[in-house]
C-alpha cells in the first residue's frame, strides 16, 4: 500500500520485557481501517474486521489475539474532558501523545527496516532501568488525561518499576483532576493494581500521591494510630496492605483480594476506647459486611455472587481465629462449616493472611492455633458432612404438615431444626428432624394434619 506501519505501545513494551501480551496495536501513516481490510483479505479464512469510522480504528481477532489498527494522529485536549480532539499526524506526533516513554516505543513492520525500534524518548533506557516517565512535561500529560496518573501507579505496581521524580511530583497537585474520569475506568485500573504481584506497592503510591483520597475515602480513614493513656492500636491501613500482600502470595483471585481490602474497612467507624482494656472494634465485621454492597455499587463492581462472596468473607473473617481462643467445640465447627459452605478454603486463606504482627512468636502461635482449627474442621466434616448441607426438613413440608401459609412460624421451626442439628442435640437425619418439627409445632399451637 506504500505506507509505513509500526507495532507500538504496550505490545512492544511487553515483548521486550518477555511478558505475554495478546493485544497488538499497529499504527500506520495512512488509513488504519483500509490497512485492516487489506490484512484481513490476506488471511484464510478471512477474519471479521470491526471498524469505527468516527475514531479511524479497526480491529481483527485471530484466536485469542486482538490486533488494532489506527492511523498516526496527534491529539489536543479540553480541560473538562479526557476525550481528545484528534487530527491526522506523523509517527512522531503519535509517539508524543503516549502516556509514558516505555509505551512510546515503536517497531517497524515494513520489510526494508523490519524490527527496527523507533525510540524518541529513551524508552529503552527507562525499560532497562525500571523507570516510569512521561514523554512530555508530566503536568501537561496528566492534566490532559488524568487517568494516566493511575496508569503510572499501575505500571509501577505491575512491573515493580519506579516513578521518576519529576513525574511523581506532578501527580499530587493534579490528583483532584480524577473527578473527570468515569468510575468504570478508575475501577479497571484499581483492579489491575489489586492483581499486581505485590499490591501494596500500588496502594502506597495511591495513598502518598492522594489519588486514593479521590475515590476511596473509607480506605484512607484506616490510616493512623489513636493513642489514649499510652494505649495504641496497629495502623489499620498498613495492616490491610500486609494482609493483602500475604494473601496475594497464595491466590490471584480478585474477589478474595477485595475481601482482604474490605475485611477491616469498618474499624474506624466501630473504634472505641475501653478503660483499662484499650481499643476495641466490636462488630466491625458486621458493619463491614453491610458496607460491602454500597462500596461495590459505587465502584461499579458486580453486585452478583462475586459481591456476596466478598460480603461473606468480610462477615466471617474473625470466626476461625476466634475459635482458637476457646475450647473448640464440635458445635462451633459445625456452624462455621455451615456458614462458610463451599467458600471455607477461601476464608481460611484470608484468616491466615490476617495474622500479622512484628512479634514473630505471636504470629507462629496464632498460625499453630489456626492449624488446630483446620484439623478439627477436617474431623467434623468427615464425620458430619455439614458443608453445603441443607436441613432435612424444608419450609414446604412444614407448611403442608401444619396446613399453614408462609409465616413467621415456618421460619421459627426451620431455625430450631437447623440449630438442633448444628449443636448436636439431634442427629443429622430426617426422622429426628421430623419429630422435632412436630414438638416445636405444638409449642406454637399448631396442629399437624
PyMOL commands that set and color helices and strands:
alter all, ss='L'
color gray80, all
select helices_A, chain A and resi 10-16+32-41+91-96+101-103+111-113+123-129+138-144+147-159+165-180+183-194+200-208+211-215+217-220+236-248+254-262+267-270+284-298+305-316+319-323+330-353+360-384+395-402+408-422+430-443
alter helices_A, ss='H'
color red, helices_A
select strands_A, chain A and resi 5-8+23-28+49-52+57-62+65-71+73-76+85-88+106-108+117-118+131-132+162-163+272-274+278-280
alter strands_A, ss='S'
color yellow, strands_A
deselect
rebuild
show_as cartoon
